[in-house]
Amino acid sequence: MIRSRLAAGVVAVAIATGAALAIAPAARAAEAPVLQVSTCAADLAAALDSNAAAIEADIADDTATARADNLHTLAILAGARHDCSCQHGQVRADIAAAAADSVRAALSNSVGDSAAALDSEDAVAAELTEALEIVWYSAV
């Protein structure tokens, strides 16, 4: 029973991740070009806010809400991947690492492990903060 729940959770997260990573950049590519730095910074700040909401939910032991916030963070990061494509390589690496940690957090929340999810969400916060600092620094 637990294995089938875990498998269903993994499949759901994998599908959501694939959809977010495949669809968001294509949708954004059709938009008119905008200033990359401000859009990138806005995406990173939104992902940081969404991750903070996931942390708050995990602290309250509400893994369902935290998982939804993890997936929302992941969707924002898919857009950030496109919007930050002209940024320093470390920004792109931080976005990729944050996305991987968001998937880990969502999986941990799928099985009800708030402690493991919090560890991953803390890593996401650190990676996004570093990326945002680099983007702000490069804009000055």
Secondary structure, 3 states (H helix, E strand, C coil): CHHHHHHHHHHHHHHHHHHHHHHHHHHHHCCCCCCHHHHHHHHHHHHHHHHHHHHHHHHCCCHHHHHHHHHHHHHHHHHHHHHCCCCCHHHHHHHHHHHHHHHHHHHHHHCCCHHHHHHHHHHHHHHHHHHHHHHHHHHC
